[in-house]
């Protein structure tokens, strides 16, 4: 059976388990979600999870959890810039530098018709992990090395990458001598201007990226309401995207991995490239 390699997104740190055990637990959940959409279920032994959340954890007395008042400065700045991408005018609340993050979150929630707590949690979970990867060269190299090693070890046909995992996958398939038949990105922030796109480790032509040389095909799937997968369509910022589709995964699950994995478009892509 062809192998499927998966790589998770943000907020997956499991402090009670060593990385191999955390990977096994998360991988089992992903396999179950993926099988909900597949006509022919895949075996757990054929699905492998690359777990890297442990590499993103800060050292020292840095507050953990979901307290917006204690986000690292780079994460807070990224969150404010992200809010501007969603049309929030930060001048209404002291400007970009000083705008309180709770106000920022609530402003995005109002514009998108979402609950304040939903957007506050998204900011608190997404941006610290994002900047921990993008702005620490040592961490970035370690995360990519873990994925590259897994690709070499499992020789996967398909690599499914969610959220921040899609950034890791994109970087790794450009910078390391590894290859997959199909890269499937779901809920990807790769095209996010100012915050993500300028920091990608790729050749850029006329302001556009391209399918990594380590991927024969690239399928991108995004929920139209996903606050992280912006702007859409992804193919406007990247050349050689094989398939770029919008697929609703649920009004209150717009960025959740399980929703993407169980979606029919993901099943179609996986089935196509597994043969």
Protein Blocks (a to p, Z undefined) as FASTA:
>chain_A
ZZddddddehiacfkbcfklmmmmmmmmmmmmmmmmpmbdcdfklpccddfklmmpcedj
ddehjdfklgcfklmmmmmmmmmmnopafklnopjklmcfklmmmmmmmmnopafklmmm
mmmmmmmmmmmmmmmmklmmmmmmmmmmmmmmnopabdcdehjlmmmmmmmmmmpccddf
bdcdehiaklmghklmmmpccddeehiacddfkbfbdcddddfklmklccddfklmpghi
fbacdddebjklmmgfklmmmpmklmmmmmmmnZZ
